[in-house]
């Protein structure tokens, strides 16, 4: 009754064939990409630290220049004194920022102007198309009115101008004539063939 029990191995075997080369290549590719990303981040961090150090140095120079300027001021400043070595606004960060804002605002204004111009052109084209369609519709209505008058004249004969008071009655008569005309024509054709 003693039977030997065998347990499966700690890692069961997969019944599907593994493509170890494929997985290894994919893992190597991912590791390479991660390493490149990490190197790029380190480079950016170093550039940012360098830039921060430059900015702090410039700020220190600006603060030192302001402190020196405030300490060397005299009670009576000399009028029309111009610096001879350099422009007074070369390193002014606030002035540079203001110029950048001005340039950016101008670019935005030009973009908005181009959009507005395009919208105006599109609206003008739509208005021209609408006017053209209105003219076509007016000519169609005129042709239709002429054809109706010809059909009415051919079926009824000349119609005297109705008096203003009798306009509603004549309109009803006209409608009756127009609607009855096809039936009367059919009757005459049928009666004529017998």
BABAKOL-862174 format. One record per residue (C-alpha): residue number from 1; residue in three letters; chain; x, y, z. Coordinates in nm, 3 decimals, always signed. Each point is the difference from the previous one (the first is absolute). Layout:
NUM, Ala, A, X, Y, Z $
...
***
This chain:
1, Unk, A, +0.000, +0.000, +0.000 $
2, Unk, A, +0.290, +0.223, +0.018 $
3, Unk, A, +0.000, +0.189, -0.320 $
4, Unk, A, +0.244, +0.263, -0.101 $
5, Unk, A, -0.152, +0.334, -0.056 $
6, Unk, A, +0.173, +0.223, -0.252 $
7, Unk, A, -0.057, +0.373, +0.007 $
8, Unk, A, +0.025, +0.219, -0.304 $
9, Unk, A, +0.320, +0.203, -0.034 $
10, Unk, A, +0.011, +0.352, +0.149 $
11, Unk, A, -0.023, +0.156, -0.344 $
12, Unk, A, -0.242, -0.185, -0.221 $
13, Unk, A, +0.106, -0.051, -0.355 $
14, Unk, A, -0.180, +0.200, -0.259 $
15, Unk, A, -0.155, -0.199, -0.275 $
16, Unk, A, +0.043, +0.284, -0.247 $
17, Unk, A, +0.346, +0.043, -0.145 $
18, Unk, A, +0.177, +0.309, +0.128 $
19, Unk, A, +0.168, +0.237, -0.229 $
20, Unk, A, +0.276, +0.102, +0.237 $
21, Unk, A, +0.184, +0.191, -0.266 $
22, Unk, A, -0.303, +0.217, -0.071 $
23, Unk, A, -0.058, +0.081, +0.367 $
24, Unk, A, +0.368, +0.062, +0.062 $
25, Unk, A, +0.017, +0.236, -0.297 $
26, Unk, A, -0.311, +0.185, +0.119 $
27, Unk, A, +0.138, +0.030, +0.354 $
28, Unk, A, +0.333, +0.124, -0.133 $
29, Unk, A, -0.177, +0.255, -0.217 $
30, Unk, A, -0.208, +0.124, +0.297 $
31, Unk, A, +0.309, +0.020, +0.221 $
32, Unk, A, +0.182, +0.194, -0.271 $
33, Unk, A, -0.294, +0.245, -0.034 $
34, Unk, A, -0.023, +0.046, +0.376 $
35, Unk, A, +0.374, +0.065, +0.019 $
36, Unk, A, -0.025, +0.259, -0.283 $
37, Unk, A, -0.292, +0.170, +0.174 $
38, Unk, A, +0.191, +0.003, +0.328 $
39, Unk, A, +0.308, +0.147, -0.170 $
40, Unk, A, -0.214, +0.268, -0.168 $
41, Unk, A, -0.160, +0.089, +0.334 $
42, Unk, A, +0.339, +0.025, +0.167 $
43, Unk, A, +0.125, +0.225, -0.280 $
44, Unk, A, -0.307, +0.224, +0.032 $
45, Unk, A, +0.045, +0.016, +0.376 $
46, Unk, A, +0.363, +0.103, -0.043 $
47, Unk, A, -0.100, +0.267, -0.254 $
48, Unk, A, -0.268, +0.132, +0.233 $
49, Unk, A, +0.242, +0.017, +0.292 $
50, Unk, A, +0.250, +0.184, -0.219 $
51, Unk, A, -0.270, +0.242, -0.116 $
52, Unk, A, -0.116, +0.055, +0.358 $
53, Unk, A, +0.358, +0.081, +0.104 $
54, Unk, A, +0.027, +0.255, -0.284 $
55, Unk, A, -0.328, +0.160, +0.098 $
56, Unk, A, +0.105, +0.023, +0.364 $
57, Unk, A, +0.327, +0.161, -0.109 $
58, Unk, A, -0.182, +0.255, -0.213 $
59, Unk, A, -0.240, +0.075, +0.284 $
60, Unk, A, +0.294, +0.053, +0.232 $
61, Unk, A, +0.157, +0.240, -0.253 $
62, Unk, A, -0.328, +0.190, -0.035 $
63, Unk, A, -0.039, +0.026, +0.377 $
64, Unk, A, +0.362, +0.113, +0.034 $
65, Unk, A, -0.048, +0.260, -0.275 $
66, Unk, A, -0.313, +0.135, +0.167 $
67, Unk, A, +0.171, +0.016, +0.336 $
68, Unk, A, +0.300, +0.177, -0.152 $
69, Unk, A, -0.226, +0.240, -0.190 $
70, Unk, A, -0.200, +0.087, +0.309 $
71, Unk, A, +0.316, +0.055, +0.209 $
72, Unk, A, +0.174, +0.220, -0.262 $
73, Unk, A, -0.293, +0.233, -0.060 $
74, Unk, A, +0.074, +0.363, +0.067 $
75, Unk, A, -0.242, +0.256, +0.129 $
76, Unk, A, +0.007, +0.198, -0.325 $
77, Unk, A, +0.004, -0.231, -0.300 $
78, Unk, A, +0.162, +0.129, -0.313 $
79, Unk, A, -0.256, +0.065, -0.272 $
80, Unk, A, +0.036, -0.156, -0.346 $
81, Unk, A, +0.262, -0.245, +0.115 $
82, Unk, A, +0.035, -0.292, -0.239 $
83, Unk, A, +0.202, -0.311, +0.061 $
84, Unk, A, +0.285, -0.025, -0.245 $
85, Unk, A, +0.084, -0.369, +0.017 $
86, Unk, A, -0.328, -0.188, -0.055 $
87, Unk, A, -0.374, +0.032, -0.025 $
88, Unk, A, -0.173, +0.016, +0.340 $
89, Unk, A, -0.256, -0.270, -0.093 $
90, Unk, A, +0.221, -0.277, -0.139 $
91, Unk, A, -0.030, -0.241, +0.293 $
92, Unk, A, -0.338, +0.106, +0.134 $
93, Unk, A, -0.200, -0.323, +0.033 $
94, Unk, A, -0.330, +0.180, +0.058 $
95, Unk, A, +0.044, +0.196, -0.322 $
96, Unk, A, +0.084, -0.318, -0.190 $
97, Unk, A, -0.308, -0.173, +0.143 $
98, Unk, A, -0.215, +0.297, -0.098 $
99, Unk, A, +0.136, -0.011, -0.356 $
100, Unk, A, -0.073, -0.372, -0.019 $
101, Unk, A, -0.355, +0.064, +0.118 $
102, Unk, A, -0.039, +0.274, -0.260 $
103, Unk, A, +0.128, -0.227, -0.279 $
104, Unk, A, -0.228, -0.283, +0.113 $
105, Unk, A, -0.300, +0.235, +0.016 $
106, Unk, A, +0.080, +0.125, -0.350 $
107, Unk, A, +0.019, -0.357, -0.132 $
108, Unk, A, -0.336, -0.079, +0.160 $
109, Unk, A, -0.149, +0.317, -0.147 $
110, Unk, A, +0.126, -0.089, -0.349 $
111, Unk, A, -0.144, -0.352, +0.035 $
112, Unk, A, -0.337, +0.140, +0.107 $
113, Unk, A, +0.008, +0.249, -0.288 $
114, Unk, A, +0.063, -0.281, -0.249 $
115, Unk, A, -0.290, -0.202, +0.147 $
116, Unk, A, -0.225, +0.305, -0.016 $
117, Unk, A, +0.105, +0.068, -0.360 $
118, Unk, A, -0.071, -0.363, -0.095 $
119, Unk, A, -0.341, +0.019, +0.170 $
120, Unk, A, -0.086, +0.320, -0.183 $
121, Unk, A, +0.098, -0.154, -0.334 $
122, Unk, A, -0.213, -0.308, +0.074 $
123, Unk, A, -0.298, +0.216, +0.100 $
124, Unk, A, +0.036, +0.211, -0.315 $
125, Unk, A, +0.008, -0.317, -0.212 $
126, Unk, A, -0.313, -0.125, +0.175 $
127, Unk, A, -0.175, +0.333, -0.058 $
128, Unk, A, +0.097, -0.003, -0.369 $
129, Unk, A, -0.129, -0.354, -0.034 $
130, Unk, A, -0.323, +0.095, +0.177 $
131, Unk, A, -0.052, +0.304, -0.227 $
132, Unk, A, +0.062, -0.216, -0.307 $
133, Unk, A, -0.253, -0.258, +0.120 $
134, Unk, A, -0.253, +0.278, +0.074 $
135, Unk, A, +0.043, +0.132, -0.354 $
136, Unk, A, -0.048, -0.349, -0.143 $
137, Unk, A, -0.310, -0.045, +0.214 $
138, Unk, A, -0.142, +0.335, -0.114 $
139, Unk, A, +0.054, -0.092, -0.367 $
140, Unk, A, -0.162, -0.341, +0.057 $
141, Unk, A, -0.298, +0.164, +0.167 $
142, Unk, A, -0.033, +0.244, -0.290 $
143, Unk, A, +0.012, -0.286, -0.254 $
144, Unk, A, -0.252, -0.196, +0.204 $
145, Unk, A, -0.233, +0.299, +0.019 $
146, Unk, A, +0.027, +0.042, -0.379 $
147, Unk, A, -0.078, -0.368, -0.059 $
148, Unk, A, -0.297, +0.012, +0.237 $
149, Unk, A, -0.131, +0.306, -0.179 $
150, Unk, A, +0.040, -0.175, -0.337 $
151, Unk, A, -0.175, -0.313, +0.126 $
152, Unk, A, -0.279, +0.206, +0.152 $
153, Unk, A, -0.038, +0.206, -0.316 $
154, Unk, A, -0.007, -0.312, -0.216 $
155, Unk, A, -0.263, -0.176, +0.209 $
156, Unk, A, -0.228, +0.289, +0.094 $
157, Unk, A, +0.079, +0.278, -0.239 $
158, Unk, A, +0.082, +0.359, +0.085 $
159, Unk, A, -0.079, +0.078, +0.361 $
160, Unk, A, -0.120, +0.351, +0.076 $
161, Unk, A, +0.171, +0.173, +0.289 $
162, Unk, A, -0.207, -0.065, +0.313 $
163, Unk, A, -0.127, +0.285, +0.207 $
164, Unk, A, +0.163, +0.042, +0.339 $
165, Unk, A, -0.318, -0.087, +0.190 $
166, Unk, A, -0.050, -0.317, -0.202 $
167, Unk, A, +0.360, -0.125, +0.045 $
168, Unk, A, -0.090, -0.286, +0.235 $
169, Unk, A, -0.288, -0.121, -0.214 $
170, Unk, A, +0.208, +0.013, -0.316 $
171, Unk, A, +0.283, -0.184, +0.175 $
172, Unk, A, -0.242, -0.281, +0.088 $
173, Unk, A, -0.127, -0.006, -0.357 $
174, Unk, A, +0.355, -0.012, -0.133 $
175, Unk, A, +0.085, -0.291, +0.228 $
176, Unk, A, -0.318, -0.179, -0.109 $
177, Unk, A, +0.086, +0.059, -0.365 $
178, Unk, A, +0.355, -0.126, +0.043 $
179, Unk, A, -0.108, -0.312, +0.188 $
180, Unk, A, -0.294, -0.075, -0.227 $
181, Unk, A, +0.184, +0.064, -0.328 $
182, Unk, A, +0.169, -0.345, -0.020 $
183, Unk, A, -0.332, -0.177, +0.062 $
184, Unk, A, -0.180, +0.208, -0.262 $
185, Unk, A, +0.276, -0.074, -0.248 $
186, Unk, A, -0.027, -0.371, +0.078 $
187, Unk, A, -0.378, +0.013, -0.051 $
188, Unk, A, +0.037, +0.173, -0.335 $
189, Unk, A, +0.255, -0.257, -0.112 $
190, Unk, A, -0.218, -0.291, +0.113 $
191, Unk, A, -0.317, +0.147, -0.147 $
192, Unk, A, +0.175, +0.080, -0.326 $
193, Unk, A, +0.123, -0.362, -0.047 $
194, Unk, A, -0.349, -0.152, +0.039 $
***
